[in-house]
Amino acid sequence: MMPKSRQASPEPSEAQDMPGGAAWLPHGCSVAPHVHEAGQLVYAATGTVTTTTARGTWVAPADRVTWTPPGFAHAHRFNGRTDARLLTVPVEPDQDLPVRGR
């Protein structure tokens, strides 16, 4: 049997808007399924981001990124205290980025 942690774990919460495309998010924070007209890159400077779509789930540890093409319903979950960065990619430039099944 594993010992209980001595550190309190905050309850998972819903992420609020990321002002300026960056935010510190607590462990277990999530973003409900949603869709963007533009593509989206989510980068975790620390912590881990998990992006889920109907086509699968991608886990990006610190210093990695997840890519969601425009029009794809997706959700995010952050593990560990995460310094998250968000970059929206306008439709025109993102046509050169990969999309399976396009």
C-alpha positions as CSV (number, residue, x, y, z in Angstrom):
1,M,0.0,0.0,0.0
2,M,1.3,3.4,-1.0
3,P,1.6,6.1,1.8
4,K,-0.8,9.0,1.5
5,S,0.8,12.3,0.3
6,R,1.5,14.9,3.0
7,Q,0.8,17.6,0.5
8,A,-2.8,18.7,-0.1
9,S,-4.0,18.1,-3.6
10,P,-6.2,20.8,-4.9
11,E,-9.5,19.8,-6.5
12,P,-9.4,19.8,-10.3
13,S,-10.8,23.0,-11.7
14,E,-11.9,24.6,-15.0
15,A,-9.2,26.9,-16.5
16,Q,-10.1,30.5,-17.1
17,D,-9.1,32.4,-20.2
18,M,-5.3,32.6,-20.5
19,P,-4.5,36.3,-20.5
20,G,-1.9,37.1,-23.1
21,G,-1.8,33.4,-24.0
22,A,0.0,32.3,-20.8
23,A,-1.0,31.2,-17.3
24,W,0.1,29.1,-14.3
25,L,-2.4,26.3,-13.9
26,P,-2.8,24.0,-10.9
27,H,-2.5,20.3,-11.1
28,G,-5.7,18.7,-12.5
29,C,-6.9,21.9,-14.1
30,S,-9.0,21.2,-17.3
31,V,-10.5,23.0,-20.2
32,A,-13.8,21.6,-21.4
33,P,-14.2,20.4,-25.0
34,H,-14.4,23.3,-27.4
35,V,-13.6,24.3,-31.0
36,H,-11.6,27.1,-32.6
37,E,-11.7,28.6,-36.1
38,A,-7.9,28.8,-36.1
39,G,-5.3,26.2,-35.2
40,Q,-3.9,26.1,-31.7
41,L,-0.5,25.2,-30.2
42,V,-0.3,24.6,-26.5
43,Y,3.1,24.5,-24.8
44,A,3.9,23.5,-21.3
45,A,7.1,25.3,-20.0
46,T,6.6,23.2,-16.8
47,G,4.2,20.5,-16.0
48,T,2.3,18.4,-18.6
49,V,-0.5,19.2,-21.0
50,T,-2.9,16.5,-22.4
51,T,-5.0,17.3,-25.4
52,T,-7.9,15.0,-26.4
53,T,-9.8,15.0,-29.6
54,A,-12.1,12.4,-31.2
55,R,-9.0,11.0,-33.0
56,G,-6.9,10.4,-29.9
57,T,-5.1,11.8,-26.9
58,W,-1.7,13.4,-26.9
59,V,0.5,14.0,-23.8
60,A,3.1,16.7,-24.0
61,P,5.6,16.9,-21.1
62,A,7.5,20.2,-20.4
63,D,9.2,21.7,-23.4
64,R,6.9,19.9,-25.9
65,V,3.7,21.1,-27.7
66,T,0.4,19.8,-28.8
67,W,-1.2,20.9,-32.1
68,T,-4.9,21.1,-32.7
69,P,-6.0,22.0,-36.3
70,P,-8.8,24.5,-36.9
71,G,-12.3,23.1,-36.5
72,F,-11.3,20.1,-34.3
73,A,-13.3,19.7,-31.0
74,H,-10.7,19.2,-28.2
75,A,-10.2,19.4,-24.5
76,H,-7.1,20.0,-22.3
77,R,-6.0,18.7,-18.9
78,F,-2.9,19.9,-17.1
79,N,-0.9,17.7,-14.7
80,G,1.5,19.1,-12.2
81,R,1.6,22.9,-11.7
82,T,1.8,23.9,-15.3
83,D,3.2,27.1,-16.9
84,A,1.1,26.9,-20.0
85,R,1.5,29.0,-23.2
86,L,-1.1,29.2,-26.0
87,L,-0.5,30.3,-29.5
88,T,-3.3,30.7,-32.0
89,V,-2.3,30.0,-35.6
90,P,-4.4,31.9,-38.3
91,V,-6.1,29.7,-40.9
92,E,-3.9,30.7,-43.8
93,P,-0.4,29.8,-42.3
94,D,-1.7,26.6,-40.7
95,Q,-2.6,25.0,-44.0
96,D,1.1,24.0,-44.2
97,L,0.9,22.2,-40.8
98,P,0.0,18.5,-40.6
99,V,-3.5,17.2,-40.3
100,R,-4.2,13.4,-40.6
101,G,-7.0,12.5,-42.9
102,R,-7.2,16.0,-44.5
